[in-house]
């Protein structure tokens, strides 16, 4: 809840209340509709949360990236070697 925007929290809470009320009734279509709306609100909020986390991670990576990228050395050395297959059956 702390990582969500206030607008998203209110949409989710409203959706939960709507589902609670519709579950008290017998209209299956209304229940399905309200549950789908709640799922969409949760999905939208979680998408925003993950996008924000990814952006923060990229920002942190960019700050630290200069040193980290130079520290990693690529080992592209190719060794040409001959080998024999040893058959343990004989």
mmCIF file of the C-alpha atoms, coordinates in Angstrom:
data_MODEL
# 
_entry.id   MODEL 
# 
loop_
_atom_site.group_PDB 
_atom_site.id 
_atom_site.type_symbol 
_atom_site.label_atom_id 
_atom_site.label_alt_id 
_atom_site.label_comp_id 
_atom_site.label_asym_id 
_atom_site.label_entity_id 
_atom_site.label_seq_id 
_atom_site.pdbx_PDB_ins_code 
_atom_site.Cartn_x 
_atom_site.Cartn_y 
_atom_site.Cartn_z 
_atom_site.occupancy 
_atom_site.B_iso_or_equiv 
_atom_site.pdbx_formal_charge 
_atom_site.auth_seq_id 
_atom_site.auth_comp_id 
_atom_site.auth_asym_id 
_atom_site.auth_atom_id 
_atom_site.pdbx_PDB_model_num 
ATOM 1  C CA . UNK A 1 1  ? 0.000   0.000   0.000   1.00 0.00 ? 1  UNK A CA 1 
ATOM 2  C CA . UNK A 1 2  ? 2.927   2.307   0.711   1.00 0.00 ? 2  UNK A CA 1 
ATOM 3  C CA . UNK A 1 3  ? 4.324   1.898   -2.790  1.00 0.00 ? 3  UNK A CA 1 
ATOM 4  C CA . UNK A 1 4  ? 1.029   2.583   -4.564  1.00 0.00 ? 4  UNK A CA 1 
ATOM 5  C CA . UNK A 1 5  ? -0.305  5.962   -5.602  1.00 0.00 ? 5  UNK A CA 1 
ATOM 6  C CA . UNK A 1 6  ? -3.283  7.256   -3.606  1.00 0.00 ? 6  UNK A CA 1 
ATOM 7  C CA . UNK A 1 7  ? -5.490  7.177   -6.708  1.00 0.00 ? 7  UNK A CA 1 
ATOM 8  C CA . UNK A 1 8  ? -4.726  3.502   -7.297  1.00 0.00 ? 8  UNK A CA 1 
ATOM 9  C CA . UNK A 1 9  ? -5.341  2.627   -3.651  1.00 0.00 ? 9  UNK A CA 1 
ATOM 10 C CA . UNK A 1 10 ? -8.732  4.327   -3.710  1.00 0.00 ? 10 UNK A CA 1 
ATOM 11 C CA . UNK A 1 11 ? -9.693  2.529   -6.940  1.00 0.00 ? 11 UNK A CA 1 
ATOM 12 C CA . UNK A 1 12 ? -8.723  -0.834  -5.479  1.00 0.00 ? 12 UNK A CA 1 
ATOM 13 C CA . UNK A 1 13 ? -10.505 -0.189  -2.189  1.00 0.00 ? 13 UNK A CA 1 
ATOM 14 C CA . UNK A 1 14 ? -13.622 0.940   -4.053  1.00 0.00 ? 14 UNK A CA 1 
ATOM 15 C CA . UNK A 1 15 ? -13.419 -2.190  -6.186  1.00 0.00 ? 15 UNK A CA 1 
ATOM 16 C CA . UNK A 1 16 ? -13.153 -4.407  -3.126  1.00 0.00 ? 16 UNK A CA 1 
ATOM 17 C CA . UNK A 1 17 ? -16.223 -2.777  -1.575  1.00 0.00 ? 17 UNK A CA 1 
ATOM 18 C CA . UNK A 1 18 ? -18.122 -3.146  -4.833  1.00 0.00 ? 18 UNK A CA 1 
ATOM 19 C CA . UNK A 1 19 ? -17.269 -6.852  -5.018  1.00 0.00 ? 19 UNK A CA 1 
ATOM 20 C CA . UNK A 1 20 ? -18.289 -7.360  -1.386  1.00 0.00 ? 20 UNK A CA 1 
ATOM 21 C CA . UNK A 1 21 ? -21.692 -5.815  -2.104  1.00 0.00 ? 21 UNK A CA 1 
ATOM 22 C CA . UNK A 1 22 ? -22.229 -7.733  -5.335  1.00 0.00 ? 22 UNK A CA 1 
ATOM 23 C CA . UNK A 1 23 ? -21.307 -11.037 -3.661  1.00 0.00 ? 23 UNK A CA 1 
ATOM 24 C CA . UNK A 1 24 ? -24.139 -10.496 -1.190  1.00 0.00 ? 24 UNK A CA 1 
ATOM 25 C CA . UNK A 1 25 ? -26.561 -10.639 -4.121  1.00 0.00 ? 25 UNK A CA 1 
ATOM 26 C CA . UNK A 1 26 ? -27.325 -13.398 -6.592  1.00 0.00 ? 26 UNK A CA 1 
ATOM 27 C CA . UNK A 1 27 ? -26.527 -11.652 -9.895  1.00 0.00 ? 27 UNK A CA 1 
ATOM 28 C CA . UNK A 1 28 ? -23.598 -13.691 -11.245 1.00 0.00 ? 28 UNK A CA 1 
ATOM 29 C CA . UNK A 1 29 ? -22.992 -11.298 -14.146 1.00 0.00 ? 29 UNK A CA 1 
ATOM 30 C CA . UNK A 1 30 ? -22.702 -8.340  -11.763 1.00 0.00 ? 30 UNK A CA 1 
ATOM 31 C CA . UNK A 1 31 ? -20.252 -10.267 -9.586  1.00 0.00 ? 31 UNK A CA 1 
ATOM 32 C CA . UNK A 1 32 ? -18.120 -11.196 -12.605 1.00 0.00 ? 32 UNK A CA 1 
ATOM 33 C CA . UNK A 1 33 ? -18.171 -7.600  -13.864 1.00 0.00 ? 33 UNK A CA 1 
ATOM 34 C CA . UNK A 1 34 ? -17.154 -6.196  -10.481 1.00 0.00 ? 34 UNK A CA 1 
ATOM 35 C CA . UNK A 1 35 ? -14.391 -8.776  -10.052 1.00 0.00 ? 35 UNK A CA 1 
ATOM 36 C CA . UNK A 1 36 ? -13.043 -7.985  -13.536 1.00 0.00 ? 36 UNK A CA 1 
ATOM 37 C CA . UNK A 1 37 ? -13.025 -4.264  -12.724 1.00 0.00 ? 37 UNK A CA 1 
ATOM 38 C CA . UNK A 1 38 ? -11.146 -4.979  -9.500  1.00 0.00 ? 38 UNK A CA 1 
ATOM 39 C CA . UNK A 1 39 ? -8.636  -7.154  -11.354 1.00 0.00 ? 39 UNK A CA 1 
ATOM 40 C CA . UNK A 1 40 ? -8.064  -4.374  -13.891 1.00 0.00 ? 40 UNK A CA 1 
ATOM 41 C CA . UNK A 1 41 ? -7.470  -1.848  -11.094 1.00 0.00 ? 41 UNK A CA 1 
ATOM 42 C CA . UNK A 1 42 ? -5.001  -4.168  -9.356  1.00 0.00 ? 42 UNK A CA 1 
ATOM 43 C CA . UNK A 1 43 ? -3.251  -4.944  -12.646 1.00 0.00 ? 43 UNK A CA 1 
ATOM 44 C CA . UNK A 1 44 ? -2.927  -1.252  -13.513 1.00 0.00 ? 44 UNK A CA 1 
ATOM 45 C CA . UNK A 1 45 ? -1.557  -0.433  -10.065 1.00 0.00 ? 45 UNK A CA 1 
ATOM 46 C CA . UNK A 1 46 ? 0.927   -3.306  -10.102 1.00 0.00 ? 46 UNK A CA 1 
ATOM 47 C CA . UNK A 1 47 ? 2.087   -2.349  -13.594 1.00 0.00 ? 47 UNK A CA 1 
ATOM 48 C CA . UNK A 1 48 ? 2.776   1.205   -12.433 1.00 0.00 ? 48 UNK A CA 1 
ATOM 49 C CA . UNK A 1 49 ? 4.566   -0.103  -9.358  1.00 0.00 ? 49 UNK A CA 1 
ATOM 50 C CA . UNK A 1 50 ? 6.836   -2.407  -11.383 1.00 0.00 ? 50 UNK A CA 1 
ATOM 51 C CA . UNK A 1 51 ? 7.541   0.309   -13.963 1.00 0.00 ? 51 UNK A CA 1 
ATOM 52 C CA . UNK A 1 52 ? 8.506   2.697   -11.176 1.00 0.00 ? 52 UNK A CA 1 
ATOM 53 C CA . UNK A 1 53 ? 10.761  0.077   -9.590  1.00 0.00 ? 53 UNK A CA 1 
ATOM 54 C CA . UNK A 1 54 ? 12.403  -0.647  -12.943 1.00 0.00 ? 54 UNK A CA 1 
ATOM 55 C CA . UNK A 1 55 ? 12.983  3.060   -13.557 1.00 0.00 ? 55 UNK A CA 1 
ATOM 56 C CA . UNK A 1 56 ? 14.551  3.428   -10.107 1.00 0.00 ? 56 UNK A CA 1 
ATOM 57 C CA . UNK A 1 57 ? 16.755  0.413   -10.740 1.00 0.00 ? 57 UNK A CA 1 
ATOM 58 C CA . UNK A 1 58 ? 17.889  1.872   -14.064 1.00 0.00 ? 58 UNK A CA 1 
ATOM 59 C CA . UNK A 1 59 ? 18.633  5.204   -12.401 1.00 0.00 ? 59 UNK A CA 1 
ATOM 60 C CA . UNK A 1 60 ? 20.699  3.479   -9.715  1.00 0.00 ? 60 UNK A CA 1 
ATOM 61 C CA . UNK A 1 61 ? 22.430  1.390   -12.356 1.00 0.00 ? 61 UNK A CA 1 
ATOM 62 C CA . UNK A 1 62 ? 23.269  4.527   -14.338 1.00 0.00 ? 62 UNK A CA 1 
ATOM 63 C CA . UNK A 1 63 ? 24.759  6.171   -11.236 1.00 0.00 ? 63 UNK A CA 1 
ATOM 64 C CA . UNK A 1 64 ? 26.897  3.142   -10.444 1.00 0.00 ? 64 UNK A CA 1 
ATOM 65 C CA . UNK A 1 65 ? 27.166  1.899   -14.019 1.00 0.00 ? 65 UNK A CA 1 
ATOM 66 C CA . UNK A 1 66 ? 30.325  3.749   -14.955 1.00 0.00 ? 66 UNK A CA 1 
ATOM 67 C CA . UNK A 1 67 ? 32.496  1.833   -12.531 1.00 0.00 ? 67 UNK A CA 1 
ATOM 68 C CA . UNK A 1 68 ? 30.611  -1.435  -12.833 1.00 0.00 ? 68 UNK A CA 1 
ATOM 69 C CA . UNK A 1 69 ? 30.797  -1.580  -16.600 1.00 0.00 ? 69 UNK A CA 1 
ATOM 70 C CA . UNK A 1 70 ? 34.555  -0.978  -16.592 1.00 0.00 ? 70 UNK A CA 1 
ATOM 71 C CA . UNK A 1 71 ? 35.210  -3.532  -13.864 1.00 0.00 ? 71 UNK A CA 1 
ATOM 72 C CA . UNK A 1 72 ? 33.738  -6.357  -15.891 1.00 0.00 ? 72 UNK A CA 1 
ATOM 73 C CA . UNK A 1 73 ? 36.265  -7.742  -18.327 1.00 0.00 ? 73 UNK A CA 1 
ATOM 74 C CA . UNK A 1 74 ? 35.032  -9.708  -21.260 1.00 0.00 ? 74 UNK A CA 1 
ATOM 75 C CA . UNK A 1 75 ? 36.851  -12.958 -21.913 1.00 0.00 ? 75 UNK A CA 1 
ATOM 76 C CA . UNK A 1 76 ? 36.427  -13.473 -25.636 1.00 0.00 ? 76 UNK A CA 1 
ATOM 77 C CA . UNK A 1 77 ? 39.526  -15.650 -25.956 1.00 0.00 ? 77 UNK A CA 1 
ATOM 78 C CA . UNK A 1 78 ? 38.993  -18.557 -28.300 1.00 0.00 ? 78 UNK A CA 1 
ATOM 79 C CA . UNK A 1 79 ? 41.160  -21.634 -27.865 1.00 0.00 ? 79 UNK A CA 1 
ATOM 80 C CA . UNK A 1 80 ? 41.639  -23.969 -30.809 1.00 0.00 ? 80 UNK A CA 1 
ATOM 81 C CA . UNK A 1 81 ? 42.057  -27.488 -29.455 1.00 0.00 ? 81 UNK A CA 1 
ATOM 82 C CA . UNK A 1 82 ? 41.949  -31.063 -30.666 1.00 0.00 ? 82 UNK A CA 1 
ATOM 83 C CA . UNK A 1 83 ? 40.236  -33.687 -28.590 1.00 0.00 ? 83 UNK A CA 1 
ATOM 84 C CA . UNK A 1 84 ? 39.522  -37.390 -28.673 1.00 0.00 ? 84 UNK A CA 1 
ATOM 85 C CA . UNK A 1 85 ? 36.365  -39.058 -27.421 1.00 0.00 ? 85 UNK A CA 1 
ATOM 86 C CA . UNK A 1 86 ? 37.203  -41.706 -24.877 1.00 0.00 ? 86 UNK A CA 1 
ATOM 87 C CA . UNK A 1 87 ? 34.875  -44.686 -24.974 1.00 0.00 ? 87 UNK A CA 1 
ATOM 88 C CA . UNK A 1 88 ? 34.555  -46.280 -21.531 1.00 0.00 ? 88 UNK A CA 1 
ATOM 89 C CA . UNK A 1 89 ? 32.839  -49.387 -22.940 1.00 0.00 ? 89 UNK A CA 1 
ATOM 90 C CA . UNK A 1 90 ? 36.054  -50.977 -24.268 1.00 0.00 ? 90 UNK A CA 1 
# 
